[in-house]
Amino acid sequence: MFYEQVGEKVRIRIKAQPGASRSEFAGLYGEDALKVRIAAAAVEGAANKELVKFLSKAFKVPKSEIRFKSGETAKIKILEFPYTEKFSEFIQKLETSN
């Protein structure tokens, strides 16, 4: 499972792919990570900033509420943010498409 709920927050494991033409979800990476293409290069934290911005818009979470738990300099990252209705809808859509 690529996410776990911890109280009112959710931790999500992401496989980041920087340098894409646009930021988008790209399905599951194995069974334990969500692949996300990032429209920024992995230079001086630009890809991480774009990832936070993308997740903020996708799940309706303030950027200041998204925290890196591990992997800031790795391709596999764990981020934590408040569990939202948008995230719940995303999970349901993902589960029905698989």
VENCORMO-V299491 format. One record per residue. N is the residue number from 1. RES is the residue in three letters. NEAR is the number of other ideal C-beta (glycine too) atoms within 12 Angstrom. Layout:
<<N	RES	NEAR> <N	RES	NEAR>>
This chain:
<<1	MET	17> <2	PHE	30> <3	TYR	29> <4	GLU	18> <5	GLN	18> <6	VAL	16> <7	GLY	10> <8	GLU	13> <9	LYS	23> <10	VAL	34> <11	ARG	29> <12	ILE	45> <13	ARG	30> <14	ILE	43> <15	LYS	28> <16	ALA	42> <17	GLN	30> <18	PRO	30> <19	GLY	18> <20	ALA	22> <21	SER	11> <22	ARG	15> <23	SER	29> <24	GLU	20> <25	PHE	31> <26	ALA	20> <27	GLY	19> <28	LEU	23> <29	TYR	22> <30	GLY	13> <31	GLU	14> <32	ASP	18> <33	ALA	28> <34	LEU	37> <35	LYS	29> <36	VAL	39> <37	ARG	25> <38	ILE	34> <39	ALA	22> <40	ALA	26> <41	ALA	17> <42	ALA	23> <43	VAL	14> <44	GLU	12> <45	GLY	18> <46	ALA	19> <47	ALA	31> <48	ASN	31> <49	LYS	25> <50	GLU	30> <51	LEU	40> <52	VAL	33> <53	LYS	23> <54	PHE	31> <55	LEU	39> <56	SER	24> <57	LYS	19> <58	ALA	27> <59	PHE	32> <60	LYS	20> <61	VAL	29> <62	PRO	16> <63	LYS	21> <64	SER	11> <65	GLU	21> <66	ILE	33> <67	ARG	25> <68	PHE	25> <69	LYS	21> <70	SER	17> <71	GLY	23> <72	GLU	21> <73	THR	16> <74	ALA	19> <75	LYS	24> <76	ILE	25> <77	LYS	35> <78	ILE	29> <79	LEU	38> <80	GLU	29> <81	PHE	33> <82	PRO	27> <83	TYR	25> <84	THR	25> <85	GLU	14> <86	LYS	20> <87	PHE	32> <88	SER	18> <89	GLU	16> <90	PHE	26> <91	ILE	26> <92	GLN	13> <93	LYS	15> <94	LEU	21> <95	GLU	14> <96	THR	9> <97	SER	11> <98	ASN	11>>
